């Protein structure tokens, strides 16, 4: 299985991902602006910066809302056939599960 992302740096509330050259050729790369807007719309996301030239994404998030270990899970479970909407829907679904668990 190809690794499309890997964590370069992860501190509480901020993660930097490196994109593999193969993901830069993937159709999702052509939707970078849409991806950034959709990721910013997720509750708990504070900021998103993407640089396709160097192949990196920096995401600042509220660690009280999005548990740091969720990022590793999301990266590990990424499926290259997903488009931007599929990717965001999967992330939002895992956060919805978190809401149910916390409210129980």
C-alpha positions in Angstrom: 0.0 0.0 0.0 1.3 3.4 -0.9 1.7 6.0 1.8 0.1 9.2 0.6 0.8 11.3 3.7 3.2 11.0 6.6 3.5 13.1 9.7 6.5 15.4 9.7 5.8 17.2 12.9 2.9 16.9 15.4 2.6 18.9 18.6 -0.5 19.5 20.7 -2.9 21.4 18.4 -0.7 21.4 15.2 0.2 18.8 12.7 2.4 19.1 9.6 1.9 16.4 6.9 4.2 15.7 4.0 2.4 14.6 0.8 4.0 11.9 -1.4 4.6 12.8 -5.0 1.9 10.3 -6.0 -0.8 12.2 -4.1 0.3 15.4 -5.9 -0.7 13.5 -9.1 -4.0 12.4 -7.6 -7.2 14.2 -8.7 -7.6 15.4 -5.1 -4.6 17.7 -5.6 -6.5 19.6 -8.2 -9.2 20.2 -5.5 -6.7 21.7 -3.0 -8.7 24.9 -2.5 -11.9 22.9 -1.9 -10.1 20.6 0.4 -8.8 23.5 2.5 -12.2 25.1 2.7 -13.9 21.8 3.6 -11.3 20.9 6.3 -11.7 24.4 7.8 -15.4 23.7 8.1 -14.8 20.8 10.4 -15.5 21.6 14.0 -12.3 21.9 15.9 -10.1 23.0 12.9 -8.6 26.4 13.5 -6.5 26.8 10.4 -5.3 24.9 7.3 -2.4 25.8 5.1 -1.4 23.8 2.0 1.7 24.2 -0.1 1.6 22.0 -3.2 5.0 23.2 -4.4 6.8 21.6 -1.4 4.0 19.1 -0.7 3.0 19.9 2.8 -0.2 20.6 4.8 -0.2 22.3 8.2 -3.4 21.9 10.2 -4.0 23.8 13.5 -6.7 22.3 15.6 -8.3 22.3 19.0 -6.9 19.2 20.7 -9.8 19.4 23.2 -12.1 18.7 20.3 -10.0 16.6 18.0 -7.9 14.0 19.8 -4.3 14.0 18.5 -4.4 10.2 18.0 -7.3 10.7 15.5 -4.9 12.2 13.0 -2.8 9.0 12.9 -6.0 7.0 12.5 -7.2 9.2 9.6 -3.9 9.1 7.8 -3.6 5.3 8.2 -7.2 4.9 6.9 -6.9 7.3 3.9 -8.1 5.6 0.8 -6.8 7.1 -2.5 -10.1 6.6 -4.3 -11.8 9.1 -2.0 -12.6 12.6 -3.4 -12.6 15.6 -1.1 -16.2 15.1 -0.1 -15.5 11.4 0.8 -12.5 12.3 2.8 -14.2 15.1 4.8 -17.3 12.9 5.3 -15.2 10.1 6.8 -13.4 12.6 9.2 -16.8 14.1 10.2 -18.2 10.7 10.8 -15.4 9.8 13.2 -15.9 13.0 15.0 -19.7 12.3 15.3 -18.8 9.0 16.9 -16.6 10.9 19.4 -19.6 13.2 20.2 -21.8 10.2 21.0 -19.2 8.6 23.2 -18.6 11.8 25.1 -22.2 12.6 25.6 -23.0 9.1 27.0 
